[in-house]
Amino acid sequence: MATSVLTAALAGLPSGIQAQGVWQGRRQLFVRFAGEAETATMYRADALAREVDRVASRAAFHSLCVTGRDAMGSAEFLDAVLGMLESKLPVMVDTDGQRPEAVGVLAPRLGLVQVTLDTESAGLDGPAIDRAIQTLQAAAESSVEHALCLVLRDDVNDGQILRVVERAHAGSDAVAIILHPGPEGERTALARRWALLVEQAMTVHPDIRLTFRLPGPAALR
């Protein structure tokens, strides 16, 4: 299939500040795949590459962030787009980690694979975690920088978090692990619970970071 006829549904190409994870606070250009309830525009791979280059040439960005629903579900499309870009911006994929097989396809094009697990919609147990860890392993094997970003609801207990940290460390000792506390943690700032949790987590894995997510509307993901 010719790359010019590959298509995907996107929710747009917004720019903004990365709200979470390793590149939190960086100004990025976002390639956002559309979710079921979002208004979508169909893009051909070549048209999207031209549009990204056009926007990137007119403003300053730290990086390009591929995000949205099932961001790695269109690996062939993304590979075509990224291969046609003239822009030299580093490329980050922010994914739920459910497509570990896509990492090998895209690895030569990527600067960062960030697996973001939002416990508002997904727990910290089960097959979804297995695939997320496999995605981190695939990034490590492909020599791509990789991170696990845990967006934590208030009712997730420390034991659950530490088990995920242990599994991530077993999958890759080079993974950066970022913990974003939920609303209660944000209200109480650095409560003693979080200080103790980071201390415990660092006995398992050395690269643990605790930060609060940036609020909208300036911050996007």
Backbone as CSV, one residue per row, in Angstrom:
resi,resn,N_x,N_y,N_z,CA_x,CA_y,CA_z,C_x,C_y,C_z
1,MET,0.847,-1.198,0.000,0.000,0.000,0.000,0.873,1.234,0.000
2,ALA,0.609,2.190,-0.843,1.396,3.405,-0.901,1.150,4.240,0.337
3,THR,2.214,4.902,0.841,2.067,5.676,2.062,1.080,6.812,1.880
4,SER,0.899,7.339,0.642,0.028,8.480,0.433,-1.441,8.174,0.689
5,VAL,-1.825,6.889,0.695,-3.228,6.558,0.893,-3.502,6.016,2.290
6,LEU,-2.509,5.975,3.146,-2.747,5.623,4.535,-3.476,6.777,5.208
7,THR,-4.515,6.459,5.972,-5.302,7.505,6.625,-5.542,7.166,8.091
8,ALA,-5.860,8.201,8.862,-6.227,8.019,10.270,-7.109,9.175,10.698
9,ALA,-7.932,8.928,11.720,-8.843,9.950,12.254,-8.164,10.666,13.413
10,LEU,-8.004,11.983,13.266,-7.340,12.780,14.289,-8.289,13.818,14.864
11,ALA,-8.067,14.141,16.131,-8.833,15.193,16.788,-8.181,16.550,16.596
12,GLY,-7.082,16.592,15.882,-6.443,17.864,15.579,-4.968,17.871,15.902
13,LEU,-4.350,19.040,15.682,-2.931,19.265,15.958,-2.787,20.469,16.882
14,PRO,-3.251,20.352,18.126,-3.130,21.486,19.044,-1.689,21.659,19.518
15,SER,-1.388,22.827,20.005,-0.119,23.061,20.677,-0.406,23.403,22.124
16,GLY,0.533,23.118,23.006,0.311,23.406,24.419,1.450,22.897,25.259
17,ILE,1.247,22.907,26.552,2.253,22.487,27.513,1.945,21.060,27.960
18,GLN,2.944,20.198,27.911,2.751,18.815,28.344,2.416,18.789,29.833
19,ALA,1.305,18.138,30.159,0.775,18.185,31.523,1.424,17.191,32.469
20,GLN,2.080,16.159,31.950,2.493,15.062,32.826,3.692,14.331,32.256
21,GLY,4.314,13.547,33.123,5.370,12.659,32.647,6.742,13.293,32.543
22,VAL,7.608,12.637,31.785,9.021,13.008,31.700,9.212,14.398,31.116
23,TRP,8.449,14.725,30.085,8.602,16.030,29.425,7.533,17.015,29.886
24,GLN,7.057,16.851,31.112,6.086,17.769,31.684,6.647,19.189,31.649
25,GLY,5.785,20.141,31.271,6.194,21.535,31.227,6.797,21.964,29.910
26,ARG,7.048,21.019,29.001,7.602,21.350,27.689,6.490,21.793,26.743
27,ARG,6.802,22.777,25.906,5.840,23.187,24.884,5.929,22.215,23.712
28,GLN,4.800,21.630,23.364,4.781,20.588,22.347,3.725,20.865,21.284
29,LEU,3.952,20.270,20.139,2.934,20.160,19.102,2.358,18.759,19.221
30,PHE,1.032,18.663,19.367,0.388,17.384,19.619,-0.269,16.847,18.345
31,VAL,-0.006,15.595,18.043,-0.766,14.865,17.035,-1.714,13.978,17.825
32,ARG,-2.976,14.347,17.853,-3.920,13.694,18.757,-4.912,12.825,18.001
33,PHE,-4.829,11.514,18.234,-5.788,10.589,17.635,-7.152,10.747,18.312
34,ALA,-8.199,10.669,17.522,-9.548,10.962,18.002,-10.125,9.796,18.794
35,GLY,-10.811,10.123,19.877,-11.585,9.153,20.625,-12.979,9.031,20.052
36,GLU,-13.750,8.120,20.594,-15.081,7.837,20.055,-16.005,9.044,20.114
37,ALA,-15.891,9.873,21.134,-16.807,11.001,21.299,-16.255,12.313,20.748
38,GLU,-15.076,12.266,20.134,-14.451,13.487,19.641,-14.732,13.694,18.154
39,THR,-14.803,14.954,17.772,-14.923,15.283,16.359,-13.607,14.965,15.667
40,ALA,-13.671,14.191,14.601,-12.454,13.710,13.946,-12.333,14.255,12.533
41,THR,-11.099,14.440,12.115,-10.779,14.793,10.745,-9.888,13.699,10.183
42,MET,-10.226,13.200,9.004,-9.403,12.172,8.378,-8.192,12.833,7.701
43,TYR,-7.029,12.314,8.010,-5.789,12.798,7.407,-5.121,11.684,6.634
44,ARG,-4.625,12.008,5.460,-3.695,11.111,4.785,-2.311,11.327,5.395
45,ALA,-1.469,10.309,5.332,-0.146,10.393,5.939,0.658,11.547,5.360
46,ASP,0.645,11.688,4.035,1.449,12.750,3.428,0.905,14.126,3.794
47,ALA,-0.427,14.279,3.867,-1.019,15.565,4.229,-0.696,15.930,5.676
48,LEU,-0.741,14.942,6.566,-0.423,15.214,7.964,1.040,15.616,8.115
49,ALA,1.930,14.940,7.424,3.348,15.293,7.497,3.563,16.741,7.051
50,ARG,2.904,17.146,5.979,3.045,18.525,5.509,2.500,19.516,6.536
51,GLU,1.366,19.171,7.161,0.766,20.081,8.132,1.649,20.206,9.379
52,VAL,2.200,19.106,9.851,3.111,19.164,10.998,4.313,20.034,10.668
53,ASP,4.904,19.846,9.504,6.058,20.657,9.110,5.685,22.133,9.011
54,ARG,4.492,22.411,8.480,4.056,23.803,8.346,3.944,24.467,9.715
55,VAL,3.271,23.805,10.655,3.090,24.389,11.984,4.433,24.500,12.710
56,ALA,5.257,23.455,12.615,6.548,23.448,13.313,7.490,24.525,12.799
57,SER,7.316,24.934,11.548,8.191,25.964,10.972,7.799,27.370,11.399
58,ARG,6.605,27.513,11.988,6.089,28.838,12.313,6.116,29.162,13.800
59,ALA,6.509,28.235,14.636,6.542,28.467,16.079,7.612,27.566,16.694
60,ALA,7.971,27.881,17.929,9.009,27.119,18.624,8.375,26.032,19.490
61,PHE,8.852,24.804,19.319,8.381,23.666,20.103,9.576,22.866,20.606
62,HIS,9.411,22.277,21.776,10.427,21.356,22.277,10.389,20.036,21.536
63,SER,9.152,19.567,21.225,9.000,18.218,20.692,7.615,18.039,20.104
64,LEU,7.456,16.899,19.460,6.176,16.465,18.906,5.647,15.339,19.769
65,CYS,4.388,15.438,20.185,3.785,14.408,21.033,2.635,13.733,20.302
66,VAL,2.735,12.438,20.101,1.662,11.634,19.522,0.854,11.077,20.683
67,THR,-0.433,11.390,20.716,-1.244,11.052,21.872,-2.684,10.799,21.435
68,GLY,-3.585,10.687,22.412,-4.985,10.433,22.109,-5.332,8.959,22.221
69,ARG,-6.539,8.632,21.798,-7.033,7.260,21.933,-6.236,6.298,21.046
70,ASP,-5.717,5.251,21.646,-5.003,4.191,20.919,-3.931,4.797,20.010
71,ALA,-3.057,5.586,20.609,-2.072,6.352,19.835,-1.161,5.478,18.987
72,MET,-0.921,4.241,19.422,-0.038,3.355,18.661,-0.808,2.311,17.864
73,GLY,-2.127,2.511,17.766,-2.946,1.565,17.022,-2.835,1.701,15.521
74,SER,-2.219,2.791,15.059,-2.022,3.020,13.622,-0.530,3.135,13.348
75,ALA,0.204,2.078,13.687,1.667,2.129,13.600,2.149,2.347,12.173
76,GLU,1.501,1.705,11.210,1.926,1.868,9.814,1.727,3.312,9.364
77,PHE,0.597,3.892,9.736,0.313,5.293,9.414,1.350,6.211,10.055
78,LEU,1.604,6.023,11.356,2.573,6.860,12.053,3.970,6.720,11.473
79,ASP,4.362,5.505,11.155,5.682,5.276,10.573,5.822,6.057,9.267
80,ALA,4.756,6.048,8.460,4.783,6.785,7.197,4.889,8.283,7.445
81,VAL,4.079,8.803,8.371,4.091,10.239,8.660,5.462,10.676,9.169
82,LEU,5.967,9.978,10.175,7.233,10.372,10.777,8.390,10.243,9.798
83,GLY,8.288,9.284,8.900,9.327,9.113,7.892,9.356,10.224,6.863
84,MET,8.232,10.930,6.693,8.160,12.006,5.710,8.424,13.389,6.294
85,LEU,8.516,13.500,7.611,8.698,14.805,8.227,10.053,15.409,7.894
86,GLU,10.045,16.688,7.607,11.297,17.437,7.488,11.712,18.015,8.837
87,SER,10.738,18.233,9.712,11.018,18.744,11.048,11.915,17.771,11.815
88,LYS,12.844,18.320,12.569,13.754,17.504,13.372,13.364,17.472,14.850
89,LEU,12.112,17.825,15.152,11.665,17.778,16.535,11.736,16.353,17.085
90,PRO,12.196,16.189,18.326,12.100,14.867,18.952,10.645,14.427,19.022
91,VAL,10.409,13.130,18.903,9.045,12.604,18.874,8.796,11.750,20.112
92,MET,7.729,12.088,20.798,7.271,11.341,21.972,5.932,10.692,21.647
93,VAL,5.771,9.431,22.017,4.464,8.780,21.960,3.980,8.580,23.389
94,ASP,2.809,9.131,23.688,2.176,8.960,24.993,1.051,7.956,24.802
95,THR,1.213,6.770,25.357,0.350,5.641,25.040,-0.118,4.943,26.307
96,ASP,-1.210,4.186,26.175,-1.661,3.363,27.301,-0.923,2.031,27.366
97,GLY,-0.017,1.806,26.430,0.837,0.630,26.495,0.211,-0.659,26.024
98,GLN,-0.915,-0.575,25.319,-1.618,-1.792,24.924,-1.195,-2.324,23.558
99,ARG,-0.192,-1.703,22.933,0.294,-2.133,21.617,1.807,-2.352,21.642
100,PRO,2.293,-3.278,22.453,3.749,-3.457,22.529,4.378,-3.819,21.193
101,GLU,3.619,-4.496,20.314,4.166,-4.896,19.018,4.456,-3.697,18.122
102,ALA,3.838,-2.555,18.398,4.048,-1.370,17.562,5.378,-0.678,17.848
103,VAL,5.963,-0.939,19.010,7.202,-0.249,19.381,8.323,-0.563,18.398
104,GLY,8.464,-1.824,18.020,9.519,-2.195,17.085,9.378,-1.525,15.730
105,VAL,8.125,-1.310,15.304,7.875,-0.649,14.021,8.307,0.809,14.077
106,LEU,8.014,1.479,15.193,8.205,2.920,15.287,9.515,3.334,15.935
107,ALA,10.210,2.402,16.569,11.383,2.738,17.377,12.391,3.646,16.689
108,PRO,12.738,3.423,15.411,13.741,4.297,14.788,13.306,5.758,14.682
109,ARG,12.008,6.013,14.816,11.489,7.377,14.674,11.303,8.087,16.011
110,LEU,11.456,7.393,17.136,11.005,7.902,18.426,12.153,8.333,19.338
111,GLY,11.869,9.398,20.108,12.789,9.822,21.147,12.353,9.371,22.520
112,LEU,11.045,9.128,22.701,10.522,8.732,24.003,9.236,7.945,23.833
113,VAL,9.150,6.819,24.511,7.894,6.074,24.655,7.447,6.242,26.097
114,GLN,6.321,6.905,26.283,5.777,7.089,27.626,4.477,6.309,27.755
115,VAL,4.459,5.362,28.672,3.250,4.607,28.977,2.553,5.301,30.138
116,THR,1.358,5.824,29.871,0.592,6.529,30.897,-0.590,5.679,31.312
117,LEU,-0.649,5.357,32.590,-1.754,4.582,33.139,-2.569,5.482,34.053
118,ASP,-3.779,5.748,33.630,-4.693,6.597,34.385,-5.625,5.697,35.174
119,THR,-5.444,5.657,36.489,-6.221,4.716,37.291,-7.653,5.176,37.509
120,GLU,-8.022,6.336,36.957,-9.439,6.691,36.947,-10.222,5.742,36.034
121,SER,-9.547,5.281,34.966,-10.248,4.447,33.989,-9.702,3.023,33.923
122,ALA,-8.548,2.790,34.494,-7.948,1.449,34.461,-7.251,1.191,35.785
123,GLY,-7.412,0.006,36.305,-6.768,-0.349,37.556,-5.293,-0.644,37.364
124,LEU,-4.672,-1.119,38.421,-3.237,-1.420,38.370,-2.993,-2.920,38.439
125,ASP,-3.957,-3.699,37.985,-3.810,-5.153,37.946,-4.388,-5.660,36.624
126,GLY,-4.001,-6.891,36.258,-4.630,-7.534,35.113,-3.846,-7.435,33.825
127,PRO,-4.464,-7.905,32.727,-3.782,-7.981,31.424,-3.298,-6.629,30.907
128,ALA,-3.999,-5.560,31.238,-3.576,-4.240,30.756,-2.197,-3.887,31.298
129,ILE,-1.938,-4.243,32.536,-0.616,-3.989,33.116,0.429,-4.861,32.448
130,ASP,0.083,-6.109,32.159,1.022,-7.005,31.471,1.481,-6.382,30.153
131,ARG,0.533,-5.887,29.360,0.883,-5.296,28.068,1.661,-3.995,28.241
132,ALA,1.326,-3.218,29.262,2.066,-1.982,29.508,3.529,-2.278,29.815
133,ILE,3.777,-3.289,30.632,5.156,-3.667,30.950,5.862,-4.189,29.700
134,GLN,5.156,-4.950,28.877,5.743,-5.435,27.621,6.124,-4.273,26.702
135,THR,5.325,-3.214,26.720,5.651,-2.041,25.908,6.934,-1.388,26.394
136,LEU,7.091,-1.276,27.721,8.328,-0.732,28.263,9.521,-1.616,27.914
137,GLN,9.342,-2.920,27.997,10.415,-3.845,27.635,10.799,-3.693,26.174
138,ALA,9.802,-3.562,25.305,10.074,-3.407,23.883,10.853,-2.128,23.609
139,ALA,10.516,-1.042,24.313,11.252,0.210,24.150,12.690,0.055,24.621
140,ALA,12.884,-0.635,25.750,14.243,-0.862,26.254,15.064,-1.681,25.270
141,GLU,14.449,-2.726,24.719,15.157,-3.582,23.756,15.485,-2.834,22.470
142,SER,14.693,-1.802,22.152,14.932,-1.004,20.948,15.802,0.214,21.225
143,SER,16.292,0.330,22.460,17.162,1.442,22.869,16.491,2.803,22.716
144,VAL,15.190,2.852,23.026,14.432,4.098,23.026,14.175,4.495,24.475
145,GLU,14.390,5.776,24.797,14.078,6.263,26.133,12.622,5.932,26.457
146,HIS,12.353,5.524,27.691,11.009,5.082,28.033,10.672,5.437,29.472
147,ALA,9.364,5.600,29.703,8.902,6.043,31.014,7.543,5.444,31.307
148,LEU,7.264,5.300,32.594,5.953,4.890,33.081,5.390,6.033,33.905
149,CYS,4.249,6.543,33.498,3.597,7.657,34.176,2.322,7.132,34.822
150,LEU,2.260,7.188,36.147,1.097,6.686,36.882,0.271,7.863,37.384
151,VAL,-0.923,8.008,36.811,-1.869,9.043,37.243,-2.795,8.374,38.260
152,LEU,-2.634,8.711,39.517,-3.192,7.909,40.602,-4.459,8.523,41.182
153,ARG,-5.496,7.710,41.318,-6.686,8.153,42.043,-6.433,7.974,43.539
154,ASP,-7.241,8.622,44.332,-6.990,8.650,45.775,-7.144,7.295,46.442
155,ASP,-7.958,6.396,45.848,-8.201,5.127,46.523,-7.219,4.027,46.128
156,VAL,-6.215,4.345,45.315,-5.180,3.360,45.013,-4.250,3.279,46.211
157,ASN,-4.032,2.065,46.708,-3.199,1.954,47.904,-1.720,1.807,47.545
158,ASP,-0.877,2.032,48.542,0.564,2.030,48.306,1.073,0.674,47.830
159,GLY,0.463,-0.394,48.340,0.886,-1.727,47.928,0.699,-1.949,46.438
160,GLN,-0.435,-1.491,45.908,-0.675,-1.612,44.470,0.370,-0.838,43.665
161,ILE,0.663,0.374,44.102,1.645,1.199,43.402,3.016,0.539,43.432
162,LEU,3.417,0.037,44.589,4.739,-0.576,44.717,4.856,-1.839,43.878
163,ARG,3.760,-2.596,43.745,3.813,-3.791,42.901,4.043,-3.413,41.434
164,VAL,3.419,-2.332,40.990,3.640,-1.889,39.617,5.074,-1.400,39.440
165,VAL,5.592,-0.689,40.435,6.993,-0.239,40.378,7.929,-1.445,40.267
166,GLU,7.672,-2.475,41.056,8.492,-3.694,41.003,8.444,-4.330,39.621
167,ARG,7.244,-4.404,39.044,7.096,-5.028,37.731,7.770,-4.203,36.651
168,ALA,7.637,-2.888,36.755,8.287,-2.022,35.761,9.798,-2.151,35.850
169,HIS,10.325,-2.209,37.063,11.772,-2.366,37.239,12.254,-3.699,36.681
170,ALA,11.471,-4.760,36.912,11.843,-6.067,36.367,11.827,-6.046,34.847
171,GLY,10.934,-5.247,34.261,10.872,-5.156,32.803,11.995,-4.342,32.222
172,SER,12.410,-3.289,32.928,13.503,-2.437,32.466,14.063,-1.644,33.640
173,ASP,15.350,-1.826,33.913,15.938,-1.048,35.006,16.268,0.376,34.586
174,ALA,16.004,0.719,33.309,16.271,2.074,32.818,15.006,2.929,32.736
175,VAL,13.863,2.388,33.126,12.609,3.127,32.984,12.535,4.275,34.006
176,ALA,12.068,5.432,33.560,11.746,6.524,34.474,10.303,6.341,34.930
177,ILE,10.072,6.409,36.236,8.730,6.216,36.781,8.277,7.513,37.436
178,ILE,7.170,8.050,36.926,6.636,9.312,37.416,5.308,9.050,38.107
179,LEU,5.171,9.516,39.323,3.937,9.365,40.101,3.237,10.717,40.173
180,HIS,1.978,10.747,39.724,1.165,11.955,39.829,0.038,11.688,40.821
181,PRO,0.087,12.288,42.012,-0.975,12.067,42.998,-2.332,12.551,42.502
182,GLY,-3.382,11.980,43.082,-4.740,12.372,42.751,-5.138,13.658,43.444
183,PRO,-6.421,14.026,43.359,-6.893,15.311,43.909,-6.584,15.510,45.386
184,GLU,-6.689,14.444,46.191,-6.402,14.602,47.616,-4.948,14.977,47.828
185,GLY,-4.040,14.310,47.083,-2.626,14.648,47.182,-2.349,16.070,46.742
186,GLU,-3.060,16.518,45.702,-2.881,17.887,45.221,-3.347,18.898,46.261
187,ARG,-4.405,18.576,46.976,-4.927,19.508,47.988,-3.988,19.606,49.188
188,THR,-3.375,18.502,49.559,-2.545,18.477,50.764,-1.068,18.661,50.465
189,ALA,-0.750,18.987,49.210,0.654,19.129,48.774,1.405,17.841,49.089
190,LEU,2.627,17.930,49.560,3.418,16.719,49.778,3.112,16.142,51.158
191,ALA,2.002,15.448,51.243,1.640,14.789,52.493,2.667,13.702,52.807
192,ARG,2.738,13.340,54.076,3.749,12.374,54.514,3.596,11.048,53.763
193,ARG,2.373,10.702,53.409,2.155,9.447,52.671,3.037,9.385,51.431
194,TRP,3.093,10.475,50.674,3.818,10.458,49.415,5.321,10.436,49.631
195,ALA,5.787,11.122,50.661,7.214,11.081,50.977,7.647,9.662,51.333
196,LEU,6.829,8.975,52.127,7.152,7.598,52.504,7.051,6.663,51.307
197,LEU,6.060,6.898,50.447,5.909,6.051,49.266,7.112,6.171,48.346
198,VAL,7.564,7.391,48.111,8.744,7.576,47.257,9.959,6.903,47.882
199,GLU,10.109,7.033,49.189,11.229,6.388,49.872,11.183,4.869,49.663
200,GLN,10.005,4.286,49.828,9.862,2.840,49.628,10.115,2.447,48.174
201,ALA,9.546,3.212,47.255,9.689,2.891,45.833,11.142,2.949,45.389
202,MET,11.908,3.863,45.974,13.310,4.003,45.572,14.190,2.865,46.074
203,THR,13.689,2.074,47.010,14.434,0.880,47.391,14.288,-0.219,46.344
204,VAL,13.283,-0.060,45.478,13.036,-1.020,44.404,13.615,-0.525,43.087
205,HIS,13.439,0.780,42.827,13.855,1.347,41.545,14.385,2.757,41.790
206,PRO,15.558,3.109,41.271,16.173,4.390,41.639,15.535,5.617,41.013
207,ASP,14.914,5.490,39.844,14.412,6.667,39.138,12.920,6.817,39.366
208,ILE,12.567,7.371,40.533,11.176,7.633,40.899,11.001,9.142,41.033
209,ARG,9.963,9.686,40.404,9.719,11.121,40.455,8.265,11.363,40.887
210,LEU,8.067,12.294,41.776,6.733,12.646,42.255,6.449,14.086,41.857
211,THR,5.421,14.288,41.051,5.044,15.638,40.642,3.524,15.714,40.529
212,PHE,3.012,16.921,40.571,1.586,17.145,40.328,1.383,17.450,38.854
213,ARG,0.314,16.953,38.291,-0.002,17.277,36.896,-0.332,18.756,36.747
214,LEU,0.000,19.302,35.597,-0.362,20.693,35.305,-1.835,20.759,34.936
215,PRO,-2.546,21.773,35.396,-3.964,21.907,35.056,-4.162,22.516,33.683
216,GLY,-5.340,22.297,33.069,-5.707,22.957,31.833,-6.082,24.401,32.103
217,PRO,-6.374,25.178,31.039,-6.424,24.716,29.641,-5.089,24.774,28.904
218,ALA,-4.068,25.438,29.505,-2.802,25.555,28.792,-2.127,24.191,28.636
219,ALA,-2.331,23.328,29.630,-1.685,22.016,29.606,-2.541,21.033,28.815
220,LEU,-1.892,20.307,27.938,-2.577,19.301,27.121,-1.843,17.988,27.248
221,ARG,-2.520,16.914,26.802,-1.836,15.631,26.709,-2.414,14.876,25.537
